[in-house]
Amino acid sequence: MGRVALVTGVSRDLGRRFARLLAATEGIDRVIGVDVVPPRGDIGAMSFIRADIRTPVIAKVIAKEDVDTVVHMSVIATPGSAGGRGTMKELNVIGTMQLLAACQQARSVQHLVVKSTSTVYGASSRDPAMFTEDMQPRRNPRSGYSKDAAEIEGYVRGFARRRPDVRVLMLRLANVVGPHVVSPMASYFRLPVVPTVLGFDARMQFVHESDLDRVLTHGVLSDVDGTFNIAGDGILMLSQALRRLQRATLPLPGFAVGQLGSVLRQMRLADFSPEQLSFLTFGRGIDTTRMRTELGFEPDYTTAEAFADFASSMPSSSRISERAVAGLADLLPDSAHEPDPAGAPRG
């Protein structure tokens, strides 16, 4: 008999695409996708069950389907798409707690793979050049997606202690990019004029969407447990990324970028948050040595190649007029244009 896998978060494209791929993978007998709304597009051989992981019904699904492998992808980074920050936290944290409680009760569950994020390391001026898996953030996250991710990882570690018979694998992914990716960073790069933090050039790493599918499949089929950083080779500076996109930029002081981000979030053009502003200021580097030596995974795309494929899916904006840049600047509150005490203009 092949494995029976349950995948959460299949209403979003990345979850649907992975579940469809997993259902066609040798050694996997059945794949059950769960979410509160049906996925759009081709689901292949995946079976979809409408279920809310925040409720006890998920335990009934796992027991009834005799699930032995759970892949948790239902962690949301955008409060706008979730219906607000409160709903986002409930989906992320309460949903994970309920899912882990269901896994703990089900003796059939033998494998748990969790899609986590390198956002748990934060981004600050005190960061090391590269974070390894055993390092802690220099500044603990206080809100938003990064706080949710840190709490989720804590609950997963608690589950691993309570069920030592279950293989638990956590994958801390760098920003995922690709033609089909919808995320805060993808929305940021898709802006016609991109605001940047004056005086800073953030370090970035990326994972191609196809490598996300590959590493999750590898994680399901392997016998490795533990926590692993996942990113393509190399570092790309924010300025390099924007030049490759041929995007016009609007350099602003950090506080003004935050104010503009709030306006863009209200307009649903981009989903800015304090943690994203920190990342755009300082960036982040993660060490992927263990990904290769212990997990045994090698991405097909380097960071630069992953971003290049993402960039190729967008129309060029090299000819954006000065009027468009001025229009974005006009969205800023008046305070962002006021001179500072020394007399230098802020915006």
N, C-alpha and C positions, 0 to 999 in steps of 0.2 A: 504494500500500500504506500502511495506517495504522501507527501506532507499536505496538511490542510492549514492554509494561512488566512488570517484575518487582517485586512488593511484598513486603517481609519483615515478619514479625510479625503475620500475619493470624489467628493463633489468638485474639488479644485483640480485643475488640469494636471498638475504634477502628480497628485495622488492617483488620479484615474489612469494616467499613462503608465505609472509604475505597476499598478495592480493588473492592468491588461497585459503588460510584459511578463509579470510574474506568473500569470495564469497560463502563459504559453511556454514556461520554462520546464525543462526536463527535471523530473524528481518532485514536482509540485502537482499534487492530484487535484486540489480545488483551491480557489481563492474567493473569499467572501469580502466584498467591499461594503463598508458601513459609513453612513453619514446621515445628516438630518434632511438633506435634499438629494434627489437623484443626480448622478453625474451627467454632464452633457457630452455628446459625442460617442464614439465607438467604445464599448466596454469589453469587446472580445469575449473570451470565455469566462470572465469574472461574473460571479453572482452578486447582485446588489441587494442589500437588506437595509431598509430605512430604519435607522436606530440612532438615538441620541446617547453618546457615551457618557453624558452627565447623569443618566438615569440607570437604575438597576437592570433595565432591559438588556444592556450589553452583556451582563452575566448569563442571561438566558440564551443569548445568541451563541456565545462561546461554548456553553454546555451542550446545546442542541446540535451544533455543527461539529462537535468534537475537535475543536481547534487546537493544534499543537504549536503554532507559530503566530505571534502577533507582531505586526509592524505598525508602530504608532507614528503617523504623519500629520495628525490633526492638531497642529500647533500653529496658531494664527499670529502673523506679525503686524497686521494692519487693522487697527480698531475701527476704521471707517467701514471696511467690508464686513466686520462682525456685528456692526450695529452700535458701536461705542466701546469705550475702554472697559466699562463694567461687564458687558457681555463677552468681550474678548478675554478678560481674565477668567470669567466663569468657564468659557469653553476650554481654555488652556489648562488651568490649574484644577478646577473641579472635575473637568472631563478626564484629565489624566488620573486623578485620585480614584475616580469611580472605575476607570478601566483597569488600573492596577489592582484594585480590590477584587474585581471580577477574575483577573488572572490568578490572584493568590488563592481564590476558592477553587479554581478549575485545575484538577490534577492532570488533565490532558495537556496543559500548556507546558512546553519544554523550552521554548525559544522566545525571547523578547528583543526586538530590534527597535531602537528609538532614534528618530531623526531629530537631533538637537542642533545647536548652532554655536559658532565661535563667538557670538554676541555675549555669551556668559562671561568672557574675559573682560568685557568692557573696553573702554578706550580712554586713555588719559596720558598726560605728559610724563608720567612715572613708569609707563609700561616698558617691559624688556623688548629687545629687538624681535624676539620670537617667543611666543608662549608655548610651553610644552604642556602635555595633558595633566601633569601633577601640579601645575602652578595655579594660584588663586588670583582673581582680579585685584589690581592695586586699589580699586575703589569699588566697593560692593554696589550693584545696581539698586536703585531706590524706587524705580517705577518702570512701567511699560513692558515691552516684549522681553528685554534682557532680564528683568526681575522674574517674569513668568518662567523663562527658560531655566534660570537658576533654581527656582522652586521645584520645577518639574524634575530636574536632575536629582535634587535631594530626595524626592519621593521615589524615584527609580532606584537610587542606591538603597533606600530603606526596604523596598521590595526585594532587592537582590539579597539582602541579609535575611529576610523572612523566608524566602524561597531559594535556598542555595542550590537546589536541584535544577533550577531554571537557568539556562545560559542567557545572560543579559549583555547586550551590545549597544553602546551609545556612540553615535556618530556626530561629532561637532563639525558641522559644515561651514566653510566660508560662504560668502554670498553666492547664491546660485544664479547663473545668468543663462540666457538662451532665447531663441525667438518666441517661445511660448510662456516665458516666465512673467508672472505678475507679482511684484514685491515692492517694498518701499524703495530699494535701490534702483530697481528697473524703472519705476515711475520717475525717480529723480533724473536718471540719465535720459529719459524720454522727453523731459521738458525742452521746449524750443530754445529757451535761454536758461542756462544753469547757474544758480547762485553758488558761489564758493566762499570759503572763509579766508578773508584777507590775511596774507602772511603765513599761511599753512598749506602744505601739500601732502595729503594723507596717503599712506601706504595701503594698498589693497591686494587681496587675493580673491580668486574666483573659482567656482566649480561649474563646469558645463552641465546643462540639464541632462544630457545623455550619460555623463559620468555619475550623476546622482542616481539614475536608474541602475547603473552598473554596480555601484558600491552598495546600494541597498540589496540588490540580488545576491551579490557576493556575501554580504552579511547574513542573509537568510540561509544560504547554502553552506557556509563555513561552520567550523566548530569553535571559532574564536570568540572570547568574551572580553569585556573591558571597555574603556573609553578611548576614542581615537579622533585626532584632528584630521579633517579631510579638506584638501585644497589642491589646485593645480600647481605645478612647478612655477616658481618665480614670483616676483612682486611687480605690480603696476602702480605707478604714482597716479593720483587723481588728475593731475595736469596732463599726463600722457594719455589717459583714457579719454579725456575731453577733446584733446587734439585729434585722436583717432575717430571720434564721433563727428568732428568738424562742427562742434557746438559753440555758439556764442556764450561767453561767460559773464557773470556779473559779480565781481569780487566785492564782498561786504564784510564789515566787522562781524564777529560771531553773534553778537546780540541781534544785529539786523537780519542775519540769515535766519535766526530763530523766529523773529517776528514775521518775516516773509513766509517762512515755513508754515506758521499758523494760518496765514491767509490762504496759502495754497491748499492746506488741508481742508479748510472750510469750503474752498471751491472744488474740492475733490480732484485736484490736479496732481497732487503728490501727498504722501502721508508722512510728514515730518514728525520727529519726536526728539526729546532731549538726547536720547542715546544715539540717534542717527546724526544729530549735530555734532556730538563728541566724536563719532567715527569719521565724519567729514573733516574734522579738525585734525585729529591725531592719527587716524587709521589704525591698523592692527596687523600683526604678523603672527602666524601660527606655524609651529614646527610639525612637519609631516613625516618625520623619520619612522615613527612607530607604524604609521599607515602602511609603509612598504615592508618593514622588517618583521612585524608581528601580524598585522592584518593580512598582509600579502596582496595589497591592492595597488595598482598603478593607473592613474587617470590617463585617458586618451588625450585630453586637452591640457596644455599648460594654461596658466592664468591668462597670458596674453592671447593665446589661441581661443580660449573660451570667450573672452571679451570681444575679440575680432568677429566671431560668429554672431554674437549678440548684436554688435554694431552693424553688421551687414544686413540685418533684418529691418533696420530703420532708415528712413529717407535722410539724405544729407540736409543739414541746416546751415551750410557754410555761407549762404547768402542772406541770412536774416538781417534785416535792416536795423539801423540804430534806433529807429522808432519802436521796434519790438523790444529792444533792451530797455529803452526809456519807459515803455508801457509796463514792464515787469517791475521796474524801480518805483513806478507810481503806486504800486500796490502796497509799498511800505508805509507804516505809520509815519506821521510828520517827524516824530522824535528821531527816527533813523537818519534823517537828513540834517539835523541840527548840528552845528559845530561843537566839538568838545571844548572843555575849559581852556585848553592851550590854543584854541583858535583854528585847529585843523579840521576840515570837514570830515564827518563820520561816514557818510554814504557815498 
